């Protein structure tokens, strides 16, 4: 059987066809411009492919509450052309297949849980640190949602003592927002260059680790994931991981006495994505398999 997947990101849509084992047979990348420009190309890719179901991981905020009259909509997104867009409704009308709809980071968490770094545990959190920051969580056989999907990228953080003058890059929460202080655009705004161009020993990485470790402490305290996977463009700076381990151990201050949280063991607890840049699209594919298999 064949299944479809869409990883709908802020800059590109990745559309794929694959099987129940998560193997991708065919894939296309489409620019995220507007529904009028992007969606016809998406529909064209899936037409005639005989897929059993379609899994969608989408940038947000989105409405994932099936009891809501706007279920399946992209809602208050900063991408103005996509605000209040009936994404699932459009897909159902054109493709006539069952559709699993979730946030992009939730499906990435699903992908890493079933096919990647989290397959040996029962709960797996996926955090992306790139143009924005988001986190998804898979636990007890499903991804986490309530009145909405998690928006962990807007967790509040304390400014670093060396970073008191930076006003942040989040228009909603100022210098106390994780995304506004630690996403890729915040790094560029603070230092005048992209993170990839900064030396590995630059103070930027100390600050970055400080903010990410604050968020990780909150996540560990609140939902206690058995594995934390950190991906996205910023996390490709591998020197960040040891800084994060040091900062998190200091913040935890020995309060939680579990082997995973000892600095020497954190490299096996907080890890890069095993699926690399395909965590999202493969997670979306597996959500379709779970729905239609």
PAFI-665257 format. One line per 3 residues: number of its first residue (from 1); their letters; for each residue x, y, z of N, C-alpha, C. Coordinates in steps of 0.2 Angstrom, whole numbers, plus 5000, padded with zeros to 4 digits. Layout:
BEGIN
NUM = A = X Y Z X Y Z X Y Z ~ ... .
This chain:
BEGIN
1 = XXX = 5004 4994 5000 5000 5000 5000 5004 5006 5000 ~ 5002 5012 4997 5005 5018 4997 5002 5023 5001 ~ 5006 5027 5004 5003 5033 5008 5006 5039 5006 .
4 = XXX = 5003 5045 5008 5006 5051 5006 5008 5055 5012 ~ 5012 5060 5011 5014 5064 5017 5016 5071 5015 ~ 5014 5076 5019 5015 5083 5018 5019 5086 5024 .
7 = XXX = 5025 5088 5023 5028 5092 5028 5027 5100 5026 ~ 5022 5103 5029 5021 5110 5027 5025 5115 5031 ~ 5030 5118 5029 5034 5122 5032 5033 5129 5030 .
10 = XXX = 5036 5134 5034 5036 5141 5032 5039 5143 5026 ~ 5044 5139 5024 5047 5141 5017 5046 5136 5012 ~ 5044 5130 5014 5043 5125 5008 5039 5119 5011 .
13 = XXX = 5035 5116 5006 5031 5110 5007 5036 5104 5004 ~ 5036 5099 5008 5039 5093 5006 5034 5088 5005 ~ 5032 5086 4999 5027 5081 4998 5030 5074 4996 .
16 = XXX = 5028 5069 4999 5031 5062 4998 5026 5057 4997 ~ 5028 5051 4994 5024 5045 4993 5028 5040 4996 ~ 5026 5035 5000 5030 5030 5003 5025 5024 5006 .
19 = XXX = 5029 5020 5009 5025 5014 5011 5024 5013 5019 ~ 5021 5008 5021 5020 5007 5028 5026 5006 5033 ~ 5032 5005 5030 5038 5005 5033 5042 5012 5034 .
22 = XXX = 5039 5017 5031 5042 5023 5032 5047 5025 5026 ~ 5047 5020 5021 5052 5021 5015 5049 5026 5010 ~ 5052 5031 5009 5050 5036 5004 5052 5034 4997 .
25 = XXX = 5047 5034 4992 5048 5032 4986 5048 5038 4981 ~ 5045 5043 4982 5045 5049 4978 5044 5055 4982 ~ 5047 5060 4980 5047 5066 4984 5048 5073 4980 .
28 = XXX = 5044 5078 4982 5045 5084 4978 5045 5090 4984 ~ 5049 5095 4982 5049 5101 4986 5045 5107 4983 ~ 5041 5110 4986 5037 5116 4983 5037 5122 4988 .
31 = XXX = 5039 5128 4985 5039 5134 4989 5033 5136 4992 ~ 5033 5138 4998 5027 5140 5002 5026 5148 5000 ~ 5022 5149 4996 5020 5156 4994 5014 5158 4996 .
34 = XXX = 5008 5155 4993 5001 5157 4995 4997 5151 4994 ~ 4991 5150 4997 4987 5144 4995 4986 5144 4987 ~ 4985 5150 4984 4983 5150 4977 4989 5147 4973 .
37 = XXX = 4995 5148 4975 5001 5147 4971 5003 5140 4973 ~ 5004 5138 4979 5007 5132 4982 5002 5126 4981 ~ 4996 5127 4983 4991 5121 4984 4990 5117 4977 .
40 = XXX = 4989 5121 4971 4988 5117 4965 4994 5112 4963 ~ 5000 5115 4965 5006 5110 4964 5006 5104 4969 ~ 5004 5105 4975 5003 5100 4980 4998 5095 4977 .
43 = XXX = 4992 5097 4975 4987 5093 4972 4989 5089 4966 ~ 4993 5092 4962 4995 5089 4956 5000 5083 4958 ~ 5004 5084 4963 5009 5079 4965 5005 5072 4967 .
46 = XXX = 5000 5073 4970 4996 5067 4973 4991 5064 4969 ~ 4989 5068 4963 4984 5065 4959 4986 5059 4956 ~ 4982 5054 4956 4983 5048 4952 4988 5043 4956 .
49 = XXX = 4990 5045 4962 4995 5041 4965 4992 5035 4969 ~ 4986 5035 4970 4982 5029 4973 4984 5028 4980 ~ 4985 5034 4984 4987 5033 4991 4981 5031 4995 .
52 = XXX = 4982 5028 5001 4977 5025 5005 4975 5031 5010 ~ 4980 5035 5012 4978 5040 5017 4984 5045 5016 ~ 4983 5051 5019 4988 5057 5019 4989 5059 5026 .
55 = XXX = 4996 5060 5027 4998 5063 5034 5000 5070 5033 ~ 4998 5075 5037 5001 5082 5036 5003 5084 5042 ~ 5009 5087 5042 5013 5090 5048 5013 5097 5045 .
58 = XXX = 5010 5102 5049 5010 5109 5046 5012 5114 5051 ~ 5015 5120 5048 5017 5125 5052 5011 5128 5056 ~ 5011 5132 5061 5006 5134 5065 5006 5141 5066 .
61 = XXX = 5001 5143 5071 4996 5139 5074 4991 5136 5069 ~ 4989 5130 5071 4984 5126 5067 4978 5124 5072 ~ 4972 5122 5070 4967 5119 5074 4967 5112 5073 .
64 = XXX = 4969 5108 5079 4969 5101 5078 4964 5098 5082 ~ 4959 5102 5085 4953 5099 5089 4948 5097 5084 ~ 4946 5091 5084 4942 5088 5079 4934 5090 5080 .
67 = XXX = 4933 5093 5086 4927 5095 5088 4926 5102 5086 ~ 4931 5106 5084 4930 5113 5083 4928 5114 5076 ~ 4924 5119 5075 4921 5121 5068 4927 5123 5063 .
70 = XXX = 4933 5125 5066 4939 5126 5062 4944 5121 5062 ~ 4942 5115 5063 4947 5109 5063 4950 5109 5056 ~ 4957 5108 5056 4960 5108 5050 4962 5114 5047 .
73 = XXX = 4961 5120 5050 4963 5126 5048 4970 5128 5050 ~ 4973 5132 5046 4979 5136 5048 4976 5142 5051 ~ 4977 5144 5057 4974 5149 5060 4977 5156 5060 .
76 = XXX = 4980 5158 5066 4983 5164 5067 4991 5165 5065 ~ 4993 5161 5060 5000 5161 5058 5002 5168 5056 ~ 5009 5170 5057 5012 5176 5055 5012 5176 5047 .
79 = XXX = 5011 5170 5044 5011 5170 5036 5004 5173 5034 ~ 5003 5179 5033 4997 5182 5032 4992 5179 5027 ~ 4995 5177 5021 4992 5174 5016 4989 5167 5018 .
82 = XXX = 4991 5164 5023 4989 5157 5025 4984 5158 5031 ~ 4983 5164 5034 4978 5164 5039 4971 5162 5038 ~ 4968 5158 5043 4962 5155 5042 4961 5151 5036 .
85 = XXX = 4966 5148 5034 4965 5143 5028 4963 5136 5030 ~ 4958 5134 5026 4955 5127 5028 4959 5122 5024 ~ 4965 5120 5027 4970 5116 5024 4967 5109 5023 .
88 = XXX = 4964 5106 5028 4961 5099 5028 4955 5099 5023 ~ 4951 5104 5024 4945 5104 5019 4947 5104 5012 ~ 4952 5108 5010 4954 5108 5003 4957 5102 5001 .
91 = XXX = 4961 5099 5005 4964 5092 5003 4959 5087 5003 ~ 4954 5087 5007 4949 5082 5007 4944 5083 5000 ~ 4943 5089 4999 4939 5090 4993 4942 5088 4986 .
94 = XXX = 4949 5089 4986 4952 5087 4980 4955 5080 4980 ~ 4957 5077 4985 4960 5070 4985 4956 5065 4987 ~ 4951 5066 4991 4946 5061 4993 4949 5055 4997 .
97 = XXX = 4954 5056 5002 4957 5051 5006 4957 5053 5013 ~ 4957 5049 5018 4958 5051 5025 4964 5055 5026 ~ 4963 5060 5031 4969 5064 5032 4970 5065 5039 .
100 = XXX = 4977 5063 5041 4979 5065 5048 4982 5071 5048 ~ 4980 5076 5053 4983 5083 5053 4986 5084 5060 ~ 4992 5087 5060 4995 5088 5066 5000 5094 5065 .
103 = XXX = 5003 5096 5070 5009 5101 5069 5015 5098 5066 ~ 5019 5102 5063 5025 5099 5060 5030 5096 5065 ~ 5030 5099 5071 5035 5096 5076 5032 5090 5079 .
106 = XXX = 5025 5090 5080 5022 5084 5082 5024 5078 5078 ~ 5023 5079 5071 5024 5073 5067 5032 5071 5067 ~ 5036 5076 5068 5043 5075 5068 5045 5070 5074 .
109 = XXX = 5041 5072 5080 5042 5068 5086 5039 5061 5084 ~ 5034 5060 5081 5031 5054 5079 5036 5050 5075 ~ 5039 5053 5070 5044 5050 5065 5050 5048 5069 .
112 = XXX = 5053 5052 5074 5059 5050 5078 5057 5044 5083 ~ 5051 5044 5085 5049 5039 5090 5048 5032 5086 ~ 5045 5032 5080 5044 5026 5077 5050 5023 5073 .
115 = XXX = 5054 5028 5070 5059 5026 5065 5066 5028 5067 ~ 5067 5032 5072 5073 5036 5073 5076 5035 5080 ~ 5078 5040 5083 5081 5040 5089 5077 5038 5095 .
118 = XXX = 5071 5038 5095 5066 5037 5100 5063 5030 5100 ~ 5065 5026 5095 5061 5020 5095 5062 5015 5101 ~ 5067 5016 5105 5068 5012 5111 5065 5014 5117 .
121 = XXX = 5061 5019 5117 5057 5022 5122 5050 5023 5121 ~ 5046 5025 5126 5039 5026 5126 5037 5033 5124 ~ 5041 5038 5126 5039 5045 5125 5045 5048 5122 .
124 = XXX = 5044 5052 5117 5049 5056 5113 5047 5063 5112 ~ 5052 5068 5114 5050 5075 5112 5055 5077 5106 ~ 5052 5080 5101 5056 5083 5096 5056 5091 5096 .
127 = XXX = 5062 5094 5096 5063 5101 5097 5067 5103 5091 ~ 5064 5108 5087 5067 5111 5081 5069 5118 5083 ~ 5076 5120 5082 5079 5126 5083 5081 5129 5076 .
130 = XXX = 5078 5133 5073 5080 5135 5067 5077 5142 5065 ~ 5073 5143 5060 5070 5150 5059 5065 5152 5065 ~ 5062 5147 5067 5058 5147 5074 5060 5142 5078 .
133 = XXX = 5057 5141 5084 5058 5136 5089 5051 5133 5090 ~ 5051 5126 5089 5045 5123 5091 5046 5116 5094 ~ 5042 5113 5097 5043 5106 5100 5036 5102 5100 .
136 = XXX = 5037 5096 5098 5032 5091 5098 5033 5085 5103 ~ 5028 5082 5105 5029 5076 5110 5024 5070 5108 ~ 5027 5065 5108 5024 5058 5107 5024 5054 5113 .
139 = XXX = 5018 5052 5116 5018 5049 5122 5012 5045 5123 ~ 5013 5039 5125 5007 5034 5126 5003 5033 5119 ~ 5007 5032 5114 5004 5030 5108 5001 5035 5104 .
142 = XXX = 5002 5042 5105 5000 5047 5101 5003 5054 5103 ~ 5003 5058 5098 5006 5065 5099 5001 5069 5104 ~ 5005 5074 5107 5001 5078 5112 4997 5083 5110 .
145 = XXX = 4991 5084 5112 4987 5090 5110 4982 5091 5116 ~ 4979 5097 5116 4974 5099 5121 4969 5103 5117 ~ 4968 5109 5120 4964 5114 5116 4968 5116 5110 .
148 = XXX = 4975 5115 5109 4979 5116 5103 4985 5111 5104 ~ 4989 5112 5099 4995 5108 5099 5000 5112 5103 ~ 5005 5109 5106 5010 5112 5110 5013 5118 5106 .
151 = XXX = 5015 5124 5110 5018 5129 5107 5024 5131 5112 ~ 5028 5126 5112 5034 5126 5117 5039 5131 5115 ~ 5039 5133 5109 5044 5138 5107 5043 5145 5110 .
154 = XXX = 5037 5146 5113 5036 5153 5116 5036 5152 5124 ~ 5040 5147 5126 5041 5146 5133 5045 5153 5136 ~ 5043 5155 5142 5047 5161 5144 5054 5159 5147 .
157 = XXX = 5059 5163 5146 5065 5162 5148 5068 5168 5152 ~ 5073 5168 5156 5077 5173 5159 5083 5175 5155 ~ 5083 5182 5153 5089 5184 5150 5096 5182 5153 .
160 = XXX = 5101 5180 5149 5107 5179 5152 5111 5185 5154 ~ 5115 5185 5160 5118 5191 5162 5122 5195 5157 ~ 5125 5191 5152 5129 5194 5147 5124 5197 5141 .
163 = XXX = 5118 5196 5142 5113 5198 5136 5108 5202 5138 ~ 5109 5207 5143 5103 5211 5146 5101 5216 5141 ~ 5105 5218 5136 5103 5224 5132 5099 5221 5126 .
166 = XXX = 5099 5215 5125 5096 5212 5119 5088 5212 5120 ~ 5084 5215 5115 5077 5216 5116 5073 5210 5114 ~ 5077 5205 5111 5073 5199 5108 5070 5200 5101 .
169 = XXX = 5068 5195 5099 5065 5195 5092 5058 5193 5091 ~ 5055 5192 5097 5048 5190 5096 5043 5196 5097 ~ 5039 5197 5092 5034 5203 5093 5029 5203 5098 .
172 = XXX = 5028 5197 5101 5023 5196 5106 5026 5196 5113 ~ 5032 5193 5114 5034 5192 5121 5041 5195 5123 ~ 5044 5199 5118 5050 5203 5120 5056 5199 5122 .
175 = XXX = 5060 5201 5127 5066 5198 5129 5065 5192 5134 ~ 5059 5189 5134 5058 5184 5138 5055 5178 5135 ~ 5056 5177 5128 5053 5172 5124 5059 5168 5121 .
178 = XXX = 5058 5161 5122 5063 5157 5120 5065 5158 5112 ~ 5059 5158 5108 5060 5159 5101 5064 5165 5100 ~ 5061 5171 5103 5064 5177 5102 5071 5178 5104 .
181 = XXX = 5073 5174 5108 5080 5174 5111 5085 5169 5108 ~ 5082 5164 5105 5087 5158 5103 5086 5156 5096 ~ 5081 5158 5093 5080 5155 5086 5085 5158 5081 .
184 = XXX = 5086 5156 5075 5091 5158 5071 5091 5166 5069 ~ 5085 5169 5068 5085 5176 5067 5087 5180 5073 ~ 5086 5177 5079 5088 5181 5085 5096 5181 5085 .
187 = XXX = 5099 5175 5083 5106 5175 5083 5109 5180 5078 ~ 5106 5180 5072 5108 5185 5067 5107 5192 5069 ~ 5101 5194 5072 5100 5201 5075 5104 5203 5080 .
190 = XXX = 5106 5198 5084 5111 5200 5090 5118 5201 5088 ~ 5120 5197 5083 5128 5197 5081 5129 5200 5074 ~ 5124 5201 5070 5125 5204 5064 5127 5199 5059 .
193 = XXX = 5126 5193 5060 5128 5187 5056 5125 5181 5058 ~ 5124 5176 5053 5121 5170 5054 5125 5166 5059 ~ 5122 5161 5062 5125 5157 5067 5130 5153 5064 .
196 = XXX = 5129 5151 5057 5134 5146 5054 5140 5150 5053 ~ 5140 5157 5053 5146 5160 5051 5150 5162 5058 ~ 5147 5161 5063 5151 5162 5070 5156 5157 5072 .
199 = XXX = 5161 5159 5075 5166 5154 5077 5163 5149 5082 ~ 5166 5143 5083 5163 5138 5088 5164 5140 5095 ~ 5169 5145 5096 5171 5147 5103 5168 5154 5104 .
202 = XXX = 5163 5156 5100 5160 5163 5101 5155 5162 5107 ~ 5155 5168 5111 5150 5168 5116 5143 5167 5115 ~ 5141 5167 5108 5134 5166 5106 5132 5159 5108 .
205 = XXX = 5136 5154 5108 5134 5148 5110 5133 5147 5117 ~ 5137 5150 5121 5135 5150 5128 5128 5153 5130 ~ 5127 5158 5126 5120 5161 5127 5115 5157 5125 .
208 = XXX = 5116 5154 5119 5111 5149 5116 5110 5143 5120 ~ 5115 5140 5123 5114 5135 5127 5110 5137 5133 ~ 5111 5143 5136 5108 5145 5142 5100 5145 5141 .
211 = XXX = 5098 5148 5135 5091 5148 5134 5088 5142 5133 ~ 5091 5138 5129 5089 5131 5127 5088 5127 5133 ~ 5093 5127 5138 5093 5123 5144 5088 5125 5148 .
214 = XXX = 5086 5132 5149 5080 5134 5153 5074 5130 5150 ~ 5073 5130 5144 5067 5127 5141 5067 5119 5142 ~ 5073 5116 5141 5073 5109 5143 5072 5107 5150 .
217 = XXX = 5074 5112 5155 5073 5110 5162 5065 5111 5163 ~ 5062 5115 5160 5054 5116 5160 5051 5110 5157 ~ 5053 5107 5152 5050 5102 5148 5051 5095 5152 .
220 = XXX = 5058 5094 5155 5059 5089 5159 5055 5089 5165 ~ 5054 5094 5169 5050 5095 5175 5043 5094 5173 ~ 5040 5096 5168 5033 5096 5167 5031 5089 5164 .
223 = XXX = 5034 5087 5158 5032 5081 5155 5037 5075 5155 ~ 5043 5076 5157 5047 5070 5158 5048 5065 5152 ~ 5050 5068 5147 5051 5064 5141 5057 5059 5142 .
226 = XXX = 5056 5053 5139 5061 5048 5140 5067 5049 5135 ~ 5066 5053 5130 5071 5055 5125 5069 5062 5122 ~ 5074 5066 5121 5074 5072 5118 5078 5073 5112 .
229 = XXX = 5075 5074 5106 5078 5075 5100 5078 5082 5098 ~ 5084 5085 5097 5085 5092 5095 5088 5093 5088 ~ 5083 5095 5083 5085 5096 5076 5084 5104 5074 .
232 = XXX = 5084 5105 5068 5084 5111 5065 5091 5114 5063 ~ 5091 5119 5059 5097 5122 5057 5102 5124 5062 ~ 5100 5127 5068 5104 5130 5073 5108 5124 5076 .
235 = XXX = 5104 5118 5077 5107 5113 5081 5112 5109 5077 ~ 5113 5111 5070 5118 5107 5066 5125 5110 5068 ~ 5125 5115 5073 5131 5117 5076 5132 5113 5082 .
238 = XXX = 5136 5107 5080 5137 5102 5085 5140 5104 5092 ~ 5144 5109 5092 5147 5112 5098 5142 5114 5103 ~ 5135 5115 5101 5130 5117 5105 5128 5112 5111 .
241 = XXX = 5128 5105 5109 5126 5100 5113 5130 5100 5120 ~ 5137 5100 5120 5140 5100 5126 5139 5106 5130 ~ 5138 5112 5127 5136 5118 5131 5129 5117 5134 .
244 = XXX = 5124 5114 5131 5118 5113 5133 5118 5108 5139 ~ 5122 5103 5139 5123 5098 5144 5125 5101 5150 ~ 5130 5105 5150 5133 5109 5155 5128 5114 5159 .
247 = XXX = 5124 5117 5154 5120 5122 5157 5114 5119 5160 ~ 5111 5113 5157 5106 5110 5160 5107 5107 5167 ~ 5113 5104 5167 5115 5101 5174 5115 5106 5179 .
250 = XXX = 5118 5112 5177 5118 5117 5182 5111 5120 5184 ~ 5107 5120 5180 5100 5122 5181 5096 5117 5185 ~ 5097 5111 5184 5094 5106 5188 5096 5105 5195 .
253 = XXX = 5102 5107 5196 5105 5107 5203 5104 5101 5207 ~ 5104 5095 5203 5104 5089 5207 5097 5087 5209 ~ 5092 5091 5208 5085 5090 5210 5082 5083 5208 .
256 = XXX = 5083 5082 5202 5081 5076 5199 5087 5071 5198 ~ 5086 5065 5202 5092 5061 5203 5091 5055 5198 ~ 5091 5056 5191 5090 5050 5187 5097 5050 5182 .
259 = XXX = 5099 5044 5181 5105 5043 5177 5105 5047 5170 ~ 5099 5047 5167 5099 5051 5160 5101 5058 5161 ~ 5100 5061 5167 5101 5068 5168 5108 5070 5171 .
262 = XXX = 5112 5065 5172 5119 5066 5173 5123 5068 5167 ~ 5127 5073 5168 5130 5076 5162 5134 5071 5158 ~ 5137 5066 5161 5140 5061 5157 5136 5057 5153 .
265 = XXX = 5129 5056 5154 5124 5052 5151 5120 5056 5146 ~ 5120 5063 5147 5115 5067 5143 5116 5066 5135 ~ 5122 5064 5133 5123 5063 5126 5119 5057 5123 .
268 = XXX = 5116 5053 5127 5112 5048 5125 5104 5050 5127 ~ 5103 5055 5130 5097 5057 5132 5094 5063 5127 ~ 5099 5068 5126 5097 5074 5122 5101 5073 5116 .
271 = XXX = 5098 5071 5110 5102 5069 5104 5100 5072 5098 ~ 5104 5072 5093 5102 5075 5086 5097 5070 5083 ~ 5093 5072 5078 5088 5068 5075 5092 5062 5071 .
274 = XXX = 5090 5056 5072 5093 5051 5068 5090 5051 5061 ~ 5084 5054 5060 5082 5054 5053 5084 5060 5050 ~ 5088 5064 5053 5090 5071 5050 5085 5075 5048 .
277 = XXX = 5085 5078 5042 5080 5083 5039 5074 5079 5037 ~ 5073 5073 5037 5067 5069 5035 5063 5067 5041 ~ 5064 5069 5047 5060 5068 5053 5053 5070 5052 .
280 = XXX = 5052 5076 5049 5045 5078 5048 5041 5075 5043 ~ 5044 5074 5037 5041 5071 5031 5039 5063 5033 ~ 5044 5060 5036 5043 5053 5038 5038 5052 5043 .
283 = XXX = 5038 5057 5048 5033 5057 5053 5026 5058 5050 ~ 5025 5062 5045 5019 5063 5042 5017 5057 5038 ~ 5022 5054 5035 5020 5047 5032 5018 5042 5037 .
286 = XXX = 5021 5042 5043 5019 5037 5047 5012 5038 5051 ~ 5010 5045 5051 5004 5047 5053 4998 5044 5049 ~ 5000 5045 5042 4995 5042 5037 4994 5035 5038 .
289 = XXX = 5000 5031 5039 5000 5024 5040 4995 5022 5046 ~ 4996 5026 5051 4992 5024 5057 4985 5025 5056 ~ 4983 5030 5052 4976 5032 5050 4973 5027 5046 .
292 = XX = 4977 5025 5040 4974 5022 5035 4976 5015 5034 ~ 4981 5012 5038 4984 5006 5037 4980 5000 5040 .
